[in-house]
C-alpha cells in the first residue's frame, strides 16, 4: 500500500497486522524514507526493541510531534541529510580543521 511505503504528511496512522516485532521492523525499514515513525505499546521492552531497530530520524513512542528545541530533528535515507535543532544542528555552521604536527626535534633550527 502507498500509505505504508511513502512519506505522507499529516495526521495519518496506518494499522497493519503483524506476526512479531522483527516483522514490524523489517517491513518498516523497507521504505525508502525515514523521517519519523511511531510505536504504540504498553511494553517498554517492545518500544525499545522497535525504536532501536527502525531506520528513522525520530521515533515517537505512545505520542506524536512532541519534541524540544534541543531535540535533533531530521530523517534517514531519502528523507534528508543532516539535523536541525540541538547540538547536532550547530554542526552545519562549523568547519572542522585537523592539524597534524610532527613532534619538535631539537636538531631543527
C-alpha positions in Angstrom: 0.0 0.0 0.0 1.2 3.5 -0.8 0.5 4.7 2.8 3.0 2.1 4.1 5.7 2.9 1.6 5.8 6.7 1.1 6.0 9.8 3.3 2.5 11.0 3.9 2.5 14.3 5.8 -0.4 14.9 8.1 -2.2 13.2 11.0 -2.2 9.7 9.4 -1.8 6.3 11.0 -1.6 3.1 9.1 -2.5 0.0 11.1 -1.5 -3.4 9.8 -1.4 -6.9 11.3 2.0 -8.4 12.1 3.4 -11.7 13.3 6.1 -10.3 15.6 8.3 -7.3 16.3 11.0 -8.4 13.9 8.4 -8.5 11.1 7.3 -4.9 12.1 10.9 -3.6 12.0 11.7 -5.4 8.7 8.6 -4.0 6.9 9.1 -0.5 8.2 12.7 -0.4 7.1 11.8 -1.5 3.5 10.6 2.1 2.9 12.9 4.5 1.1 12.0 7.1 3.7 12.8 7.5 7.3 11.7 10.9 8.7 9.6 9.7 11.6 8.0 6.6 13.0 5.5 5.8 15.7 5.2 2.9 18.1 2.1 2.3 20.3 2.7 -0.3 23.0 2.4 -0.9 26.7 5.7 -2.7 26.9 8.9 -0.7 27.4 11.0 -3.6 26.1 9.0 -3.8 22.9 9.2 0.0 22.5 13.0 0.0 22.9 13.5 -3.0 20.6 11.4 -1.4 17.8 12.8 2.1 18.3 16.4 0.8 18.1 15.7 -1.3 15.0 13.9 1.4 13.0 15.9 3.5 10.5 14.1 6.7 11.2 15.3 10.1 12.4 12.6 10.4 15.1 10.7 7.5 16.8 7.7 8.6 18.8 6.5 6.1 21.5 2.9 6.5 22.6 2.9 10.1 21.5 3.4 12.2 18.3 5.1 15.5 17.5 6.5 16.0 20.9 10.0 17.5 21.0 12.0 20.3 22.4 14.3 22.9 20.6 17.3 20.9 21.9 16.0 17.7 20.2 17.8 16.9 16.9 15.4 16.7 14.0 16.0 15.1 10.6 15.5 12.0 8.6 17.3 8.9 7.4 17.5 7.6 3.8 15.6 9.7 1.2 14.1 11.8 4.0 17.1 14.1 4.2 20.6 14.6 5.4 21.7 16.4 8.5 19.9 17.6 11.5 18.2 20.7 12.7 17.9 21.9 16.3 20.1 21.0 19.3 23.8 20.5 19.2 23.7 18.4 16.0 22.0 21.4 14.2 25.0 23.6 15.0 27.4 21.3 13.1 26.1 22.7 9.8 27.6 26.0 10.8 31.0 24.7 11.9 34.2 24.0 10.0 36.4 21.3 11.4 40.1 21.6 11.0 42.7 18.9 11.6 46.3 20.0 12.4 48.9 17.2 12.3 52.3 18.1 13.7 55.5 16.1 14.0 56.9 16.4 17.4 59.6 19.1 17.5 63.1 17.8 17.0 65.9 19.6 18.9 68.2 19.4 15.9 65.9 21.5 13.7 66.6 25.3 13.6 
